[in-house]
Amino acid sequence: MCPPTYFRVSYSINPWMDPDKPVDLALAHAQWEDLRDRYRALGHTVEELPAHPALPDMVFAANGATVVDGRVLGARFAFAERYGEAAVHAEWYRGHGFDAVREPRHVNEGEGDFAVTASWLLAGRGFRSSPLSHAEAQEYFARPVIGLDLVDPRYYHLDTALCVLDPGGGEPGGGAPGGGGAPGGGGAEVMYFPGAFSAGSRAVLARLFPDALIAGPADAAAFGLNAVSDGRHVLLPQAAVGLFEPLRERGYEPIGMDLTELLKGGGSVKCVTAELRLG
């Protein structure tokens, strides 16, 4: 995670960003600290990446890389305003014991558009990451990549429209508590908003995850899919009230978080959380 020390909305690269709406930086920092402290209270280790004064979106740490089995695929950002973040992230990983760090050839925005399960990578495309990045990720991580087309600009990254609740396959938290899963998916369980995807991608998701938790428009607009799950606890925006009971019914423990100041930059719980999968 990266603290929002220099967070501001001085440009607009997604529909949520409005430079005319001021950011309460003290409130943004308090909300970020609450999420960080909640992770630690749940027993998770949180590493902190120092903020950079010239990079106000560094707080959205999930976009800086994707880590699978200890291998790091760096980011290549679509917009010039964020280009500089990629090198800062790569330097941090190299300095913290990650030996396999690849600088990508094609545009990808890290876990913004890559969602990891035990069997495959779900990969978003349409607004930010290049379709060419999918083959690059498949070759590097040696996992099949399932491409998914995003069609609603409000859900410009995959992580705004889909959350892996349990990766399945015996990974940490392995085996969804609600007993859901996908054919050949190793028991992976997801929740997603169908309206963010093309018709073909909706059909793919329905085939892969027939028992998925389906979010409605209101919960999606509250960024309820921009959530983090450890296989038991699901940290998600507190405004996504329609997801709490369905999560409980599946055996998860939803934990509502308030990151409304960071939503002014187009991100919430998942956007500010890069998951370090060490293998």
PLY file of the C-alpha trace (Angstrom):
ply
format ascii 1.0
element vertex 279
property float x
property float y
property float z
element edge 278
property int vertex1
property int vertex2
end_header
0.00 0.00 0.00
1.09 3.57 -0.64
-0.16 6.39 1.62
-2.11 9.23 -0.02
0.44 11.81 1.11
0.33 13.65 -2.22
-3.09 12.49 -3.42
-5.03 15.08 -5.39
-7.31 15.20 -8.42
-5.59 17.63 -10.74
-6.51 15.88 -14.00
-9.22 13.51 -15.23
-8.45 10.12 -16.77
-11.62 8.31 -15.71
-15.27 9.35 -15.26
-14.94 9.53 -11.47
-12.24 12.21 -11.50
-13.34 15.85 -11.36
-10.57 18.40 -10.70
-13.23 20.90 -9.63
-14.13 18.77 -6.60
-11.63 19.36 -3.79
-10.04 16.46 -1.93
-9.94 16.49 1.87
-6.42 15.13 2.20
-6.59 14.62 5.97
-9.78 12.59 5.57
-8.30 10.59 2.69
-5.30 9.72 4.85
-7.49 8.75 7.81
-9.62 6.48 5.62
-6.51 4.87 4.10
-5.01 4.30 7.56
-8.23 2.67 8.71
-8.01 0.16 5.86
-4.31 -0.50 6.49
-4.92 -1.02 10.20
-7.87 -3.31 9.50
-5.67 -5.57 7.36
-3.14 -5.79 10.16
-5.84 -6.51 12.74
-6.94 -9.43 10.57
-3.40 -10.83 10.68
-2.12 -9.66 7.32
1.28 -8.10 6.71
1.16 -4.67 5.07
4.24 -3.29 3.34
4.25 0.46 2.68
5.55 2.00 -0.52
6.67 5.61 -0.02
4.58 8.21 -1.82
6.09 10.41 -4.55
5.25 14.13 -4.74
4.99 14.14 -8.54
2.72 11.09 -8.69
-0.63 11.80 -7.00
-2.18 8.47 -8.05
0.52 6.36 -6.37
-2.02 5.64 -3.63
-3.67 3.24 -6.09
-0.93 0.68 -5.51
-2.74 -2.21 -7.19
-2.00 -0.68 -10.58
1.79 -0.84 -10.24
2.36 -4.57 -10.84
0.92 -8.08 -10.69
2.60 -10.66 -8.46
2.02 -14.39 -8.94
4.16 -17.08 -7.29
6.72 -14.45 -6.38
7.15 -13.32 -10.00
6.44 -9.67 -10.72
5.04 -8.35 -13.98
5.41 -4.60 -13.85
3.00 -2.03 -15.21
3.06 0.13 -18.31
0.46 2.85 -17.91
-1.94 4.05 -20.59
-1.84 7.74 -19.60
1.23 9.94 -19.43
0.14 11.31 -16.04
0.92 7.91 -14.50
3.95 6.80 -16.54
6.39 7.52 -13.72
4.70 5.16 -11.28
5.91 2.04 -13.08
9.60 2.61 -12.33
8.92 3.43 -8.67
7.02 0.18 -8.21
9.63 -1.89 -10.03
12.41 -0.40 -7.89
10.48 -1.22 -4.72
10.00 -4.86 -5.72
13.65 -5.30 -6.67
14.67 -3.78 -3.37
12.43 -6.06 -1.34
13.61 -9.49 -2.35
11.73 -10.05 -5.61
14.30 -11.41 -8.06
11.99 -11.97 -11.04
10.73 -8.52 -12.05
9.74 -8.03 -15.68
9.28 -4.68 -17.40
6.33 -5.23 -19.75
6.36 -4.52 -23.47
2.64 -3.82 -23.66
0.30 -1.59 -21.70
-1.08 -3.22 -18.58
-2.16 -1.53 -15.38
-1.32 -4.28 -12.93
-4.06 -5.75 -10.81
-6.37 -3.09 -12.14
-6.88 -5.41 -15.11
-5.49 -8.76 -13.91
-7.46 -10.86 -11.40
-5.73 -14.02 -10.21
-7.28 -17.41 -9.50
-5.54 -20.72 -8.89
-6.18 -21.87 -12.45
-5.97 -18.76 -14.59
-5.72 -14.98 -14.87
-8.84 -13.05 -15.69
-7.73 -10.07 -17.79
-9.65 -6.91 -18.60
-9.35 -4.92 -21.80
-11.21 -2.11 -23.50
-10.17 1.08 -21.70
-6.65 0.71 -20.31
-4.71 -2.54 -20.73
-3.77 -3.68 -24.24
-5.04 -7.07 -25.42
-1.39 -7.78 -26.28
-0.58 -7.72 -22.57
-2.66 -10.86 -22.09
-0.31 -13.08 -24.09
2.65 -11.46 -22.35
1.19 -12.27 -18.93
0.32 -15.83 -19.94
3.86 -16.50 -21.10
5.44 -14.93 -18.03
3.21 -16.49 -15.38
2.58 -19.78 -17.22
-1.14 -19.56 -16.48
-3.96 -19.41 -19.01
-5.36 -15.92 -19.48
-9.08 -15.33 -19.99
-9.69 -12.02 -21.79
-12.77 -10.03 -20.77
-14.07 -6.97 -22.61
-15.14 -3.96 -20.55
-17.72 -1.73 -22.24
-18.84 0.81 -19.62
-16.30 3.62 -19.05
-17.31 3.92 -15.39
-15.78 0.46 -14.94
-12.55 1.20 -16.74
-10.52 -1.48 -14.93
-11.48 -5.09 -14.30
-11.11 -4.58 -10.56
-13.98 -2.09 -10.59
-16.35 -4.72 -11.99
-15.14 -8.09 -10.65
-13.64 -9.43 -7.42
-12.11 -12.85 -6.79
-13.65 -13.95 -3.50
-11.65 -17.16 -3.33
-8.95 -18.25 -5.77
-9.67 -21.94 -5.20
-7.16 -24.69 -5.87
-5.76 -24.81 -2.38
-4.34 -21.27 -2.46
-4.55 -19.23 0.76
-8.18 -19.26 1.73
-8.55 -22.05 -0.85
-11.97 -23.52 -1.29
-14.77 -21.00 -1.18
-16.64 -21.18 2.14
-19.95 -21.11 0.32
-19.04 -24.14 -1.76
-19.33 -22.30 -5.08
-16.89 -22.64 -7.91
-16.29 -23.04 -11.57
-16.04 -26.03 -13.87
-12.33 -26.75 -14.01
-11.71 -23.61 -11.95
-10.39 -25.32 -8.85
-13.25 -24.03 -6.70
-12.65 -20.35 -7.47
-15.49 -18.00 -6.59
-16.07 -14.47 -7.85
-18.57 -11.65 -7.71
-19.10 -9.30 -10.65
-21.38 -6.76 -12.32
-22.60 -8.09 -15.70
-23.38 -4.61 -17.04
-19.68 -3.74 -17.18
-18.94 -6.48 -19.74
-19.68 -7.21 -23.38
-22.27 -9.86 -24.20
-19.58 -12.38 -25.10
-17.64 -11.75 -21.90
-20.81 -12.10 -19.83
-21.32 -15.50 -21.43
-17.73 -16.49 -20.65
-18.11 -15.49 -17.01
-21.40 -17.36 -16.71
-19.76 -20.47 -18.12
-16.68 -20.23 -15.89
-18.50 -19.18 -12.73
-22.11 -20.37 -12.86
-22.53 -19.80 -9.12
-20.97 -16.33 -9.01
-22.40 -13.62 -6.81
-24.02 -11.15 -9.20
-23.95 -7.48 -8.18
-26.62 -5.01 -9.19
-26.12 -1.54 -10.65
-26.36 0.31 -7.32
-23.70 -1.78 -5.61
-21.46 -1.61 -8.67
-21.79 2.19 -8.76
-20.79 2.23 -5.07
-17.58 0.47 -6.16
-18.68 -2.65 -4.28
-16.69 -4.90 -6.64
-13.50 -2.99 -5.87
-13.01 -5.25 -2.89
-10.34 -7.46 -1.34
-11.02 -10.97 -0.05
-8.69 -13.23 1.91
-11.01 -16.18 1.39
-13.00 -15.43 4.54
-13.11 -11.68 5.13
-14.24 -9.39 2.32
-13.30 -5.74 2.71
-15.49 -3.58 0.49
-17.00 -0.08 0.36
-19.60 0.31 3.08
-22.03 1.91 0.64
-22.41 -1.37 -1.29
-25.13 -2.45 1.12
-26.74 -4.96 -1.24
-23.67 -7.21 -1.19
-23.35 -7.76 2.55
-26.10 -10.33 3.09
-25.34 -12.36 -0.07
-21.71 -12.55 1.07
-22.77 -13.73 4.52
-25.03 -16.36 2.97
-21.96 -17.76 1.19
-19.96 -17.96 4.40
-17.92 -14.77 4.03
-17.57 -11.99 6.57
-18.08 -8.63 4.84
-16.31 -5.64 6.39
-17.48 -2.24 5.25
-14.86 0.44 4.69
-15.22 4.16 3.97
-12.83 5.33 1.23
-15.09 8.00 -0.22
-12.28 10.57 -0.57
-10.20 8.15 -2.64
-13.23 7.38 -4.79
-12.81 10.92 -6.10
-9.79 9.50 -7.93
-11.73 6.48 -9.21
-10.56 3.91 -6.68
-11.49 2.15 -3.47
-10.40 -0.85 -1.40
-8.84 -2.97 -4.13
-7.28 -0.07 -6.03
-5.18 0.85 -3.01
-4.15 -2.75 -2.27
-1.50 -4.68 -4.20
-1.53 -8.36 -3.24
1.89 -9.99 -2.91
1.37 -13.63 -3.88
4.60 -15.31 -2.91
3.66 -18.81 -4.08
0 1
1 2
2 3
3 4
4 5
5 6
6 7
7 8
8 9
9 10
10 11
11 12
12 13
13 14
14 15
15 16
16 17
17 18
18 19
19 20
20 21
21 22
22 23
23 24
24 25
25 26
26 27
27 28
28 29
29 30
30 31
31 32
32 33
33 34
34 35
35 36
36 37
37 38
38 39
39 40
40 41
41 42
42 43
43 44
44 45
45 46
46 47
47 48
48 49
49 50
50 51
51 52
52 53
53 54
54 55
55 56
56 57
57 58
58 59
59 60
60 61
61 62
62 63
63 64
64 65
65 66
66 67
67 68
68 69
69 70
70 71
71 72
72 73
73 74
74 75
75 76
76 77
77 78
78 79
79 80
80 81
81 82
82 83
83 84
84 85
85 86
86 87
87 88
88 89
89 90
90 91
91 92
92 93
93 94
94 95
95 96
96 97
97 98
98 99
99 100
100 101
101 102
102 103
103 104
104 105
105 106
106 107
107 108
108 109
109 110
110 111
111 112
112 113
113 114
114 115
115 116
116 117
117 118
118 119
119 120
120 121
121 122
122 123
123 124
124 125
125 126
126 127
127 128
128 129
129 130
130 131
131 132
132 133
133 134
134 135
135 136
136 137
137 138
138 139
139 140
140 141
141 142
142 143
143 144
144 145
145 146
146 147
147 148
148 149
149 150
150 151
151 152
152 153
153 154
154 155
155 156
156 157
157 158
158 159
159 160
160 161
161 162
162 163
163 164
164 165
165 166
166 167
167 168
168 169
169 170
170 171
171 172
172 173
173 174
174 175
175 176
176 177
177 178
178 179
179 180
180 181
181 182
182 183
183 184
184 185
185 186
186 187
187 188
188 189
189 190
190 191
191 192
192 193
193 194
194 195
195 196
196 197
197 198
198 199
199 200
200 201
201 202
202 203
203 204
204 205
205 206
206 207
207 208
208 209
209 210
210 211
211 212
212 213
213 214
214 215
215 216
216 217
217 218
218 219
219 220
220 221
221 222
222 223
223 224
224 225
225 226
226 227
227 228
228 229
229 230
230 231
231 232
232 233
233 234
234 235
235 236
236 237
237 238
238 239
239 240
240 241
241 242
242 243
243 244
244 245
245 246
246 247
247 248
248 249
249 250
250 251
251 252
252 253
253 254
254 255
255 256
256 257
257 258
258 259
259 260
260 261
261 262
262 263
263 264
264 265
265 266
266 267
267 268
268 269
269 270
270 271
271 272
272 273
273 274
274 275
275 276
276 277
277 278
